[in-house]
């Protein structure tokens, strides 16, 4: 048996459905800046015909040194106990639907954890939680090559076998190991994640978008809930009236005003949900 904290291409491929192998290209690294950056550089270089024919190109690293999360926050994955992975595919149609594709990716991660007997919750717009502690963050980006073709990158930082976290984040972060008290082979986890993400992305782009968004909204379980949040660096309290298909929140502020809030300038305080909604 190899070390469960380090990627092994043979192990990943052996745990994938064999029918998928012809559709994907898997690129593994020991240590890089970030998997999303590697995917961007790959797009900006001239793609050779062999790789263009692949539906999904996967960039995964044992150690990621300059990963990013939402709103410019760092997502460091220098510890090989975690997973840093990015999925790259070309968006040939339905370009207008791409901005909300993180919903499909979130459901794919949730389903993957469920395979390994860990129940998780989705946090708007792009985090996966266990008991209000973050176990995964997702960052989706659009990129273009010299021919102006559109590509989508979905980057995931996943806490898997981490046994501890730095003092700054240990109160808000968790891992599969800390929740289940056992390690998991990251190669097997990644293989199952590839299968789930491939399934959800293909369905999202081929007619099941409304169903996937409905599932995502149901899992978020925010509509009708009161909570504290930060909007444009100011603190507010309000009630979530709706989650729009664009991914924006329709929120009723305490002054009675309704506003659409975008994720780029909004942060929800999930800890406050219990404070207001336990009656």
N, C-alpha and C positions, 0 to 999 in steps of 0.2 A: 504493500500500500504506500502511495506517495503522501506528501504533506497536504492535508486538506485545505491549507491556506494559500496554496500556489496553483496557478493554472497549468493544466496539462491538456494539450490539444487532443490527444488520443482519447483521454477520459471523457472530455466534453463530447466528442463526436460519437463515442460508444454509447453515450446516454441520450443522444438525440434520436428522434425518429429518422430512420435512414432516408426516407423520402425527402426530408428537408435538406439533406447534405448538398444536393445539386443546386439548391436555391440560395445558399448562403456562402459567404466568405468570412472566415474567422481569423482575426489578426490579434495576436497576443504579445504583450510587452512585459518586461520585468519592471521598469520604472520609466515614467514619462511625465510631461507637464500635466496634460489632462486628456482623457479619451475624446472629449468633444473637440479639442483642438486638433487631435490627430485626424478625426473625421473631416474637419474643415479643410485641413491641408490636403487630404486625399481628394476632396472635391475640387479644390483649386488647381491641383496638378491635372494634367491631361490623363483621363481615365483610359486605360487600355480596354480593348474590346472584351477581353475575357471577364474583367471585373464588372463592366457595364451590364453584362448579362445576368449578374446575380441580383436577386430581388432584395436581399438584405446583407449588408456588410457590418460586421460586429468588431468593435475595437475594445479590448479588455486589458487591464493592467493590474499587476500585483501591487504596484505602488503608484499612486497619483499625487503629484506634488503641488499642483496649482489649480485644483478643481474649483468650480464656481457653482453656487446655488442661485436661487431667485434673488432679485434686487441687489445683485453684486456681492452677496455674502459668500464667504469661502466654504467649500466642502472638501476638506482635506481627507484623503484616503491613502496616506502613506503607510498605514498598517496593512499588511497583506491579509489580515484577518477579515477585512472588509472587501467588498466588490466595487470596482470602478469599471463601468461598461457603458459604451455608447452604441446605438443602433442607427445605421445610416441607410436611407432608401430614397429613391427618386419619386417625387410627387408629379405624376404625369397628368393627372386629372384632379378635379375637385379641389383646386388650390385654395378656394375660399373656405374650405372646411378644415384646413390644416391647423389653424391657431388653437383649436380645441382638442387636438389629438392627444394631449397629455391625459385626458380622461381615459382614453383607451389604454394608455401605458400604465396608469394607476391601477386599473382593474386587472391588468396582466400581472403586475407585481403582487397584488393582493391574492390572486388565484395561485400564484407560485408559492407564497408563504402557506396557503391553505393546504397545498400538496404535502408540505412538511409539518402539518399539524400546528400551525401558529395562526391564530385569528388576529387580523389587523383592522385598523380603521383608516379611512381616507380623510385627509385634512385638505380643505380648500386652500390653494388651488392644486398643489402638486406634491404633497408629503404623505407618507405612510406612517401611521402611529400605532403604538401599543400602549394602552393606558396613558394617553396624552404624551408619550415620549416618542421621539422621532427615531424610526428605524430605517427610513429610506427617503431620499429626496430625488426629485426628477426635474430635469431642465431640458426643454425642447427648444430647438433653434432652426430657423430657415436659412439656408445658404444657397448660393448660385455659382455655377461654373462659368467659364469664359463664354460659353454658348448660351448663357442665360437660362439654362435648365434649372429647375427647382428641386432641391434636395431637403430632406428633413433629418435632423439629428435628434435622437432622444437619448439623453444621458441619465444614467442612474447611479447614485451612490448608495450602497446598501451595507448596513452594519450586520455582519454575519457571525463571525466567531470572536468578535471583540470581547475581551474580558473586563476592560475598564476604559474610562474616558477621562479626558483632561478635566480639571476642576471647573473650567468655564462652561462645559456642556454636560457634565455628568448628571445634572438634575433634569435635563431635557432630552437626553439621548438614551437609547437602549440598543440591544442587539439580539439576534436569534439565540446566541449562547446564554445571555443573561436572562432571557425569558424561559428557555427550555432546559437550561443546565446541561446542555450537550452540544458538541460541535457537529457541523455538517460540512460535507465536502463541497467546496465552492464550485467545483467542476460540474457536479450533479445539479446543484442549484442553478447554475448558469444555463445548463442544457434545458432544464424545464422552463426557465424564464424565456429563453429564445423561442421555445414552442408556444408559450402563452402569448408573448408579444407578437409573434408572427400571426397567430390566430386573430387577436384583437385588432391589429392594424389592418389586416386584409379585410376583415368584416367592416371596420369603420369606413374604409375607403370604397367598399363595394355594395353599399346600400343599407347597412345596419347602423348607420351613425345615430339616428334618433333613438334606437333601442339601447345603444351603448351609453349615450348621454343620459337617458332615463335611469339606467342602472347606476351610473356614476352619481347622479343627484340623489338617488335613494340611499346609496352608501354614505354620502356626505351627511345626510340627515340634519340639515341646517334650516330648512324652510319652517318658519314660525318660531324659531328659537331667538331668544334675546341673549346678547353677549356684548362684551367690550371689544373695541377694535381701534386700530390706529389708521387714520386716513390723512395722507399728506402731512405726516409727522405730528398730527394732533390726535388726542385721545377722545373717543366718543363711546356712547352706548346706544344700541339700536336693535331692531328686530329684522331678521332676514325674511323678506317677503317672497323672494323667488331667486332661483339660480337660472340665469338666462342661457340659451344655447351658445351664446358667445363666450360663456364662462364668467361673465360679469355677475356681480351680486346686486339685486335690487333690495335696498335697505331703507327701512323707515327710521329716521333719526328721532331722538327724543322730542325735538321741536315740531314733529309732525311732517317734516319734509322727507320726500322719497328721493333717493339718489341711486344711480348706477355706479358701482364701484369696480374699478379694474384692479387686477392683482398687482400691477406694477407699483401702485402707490397705496396698497391696503394690506394690513396684517391683522389677522383675527387672533384674539386671546382665547384659546380653547379652554384654558383653565376656568374662565368665567362662565362657561356653559352650565356647570353644576351649580354655580352661585344663583343663577336666575331661573333655572328650568327644572328644578327637582320637586316642584309642588305636585 
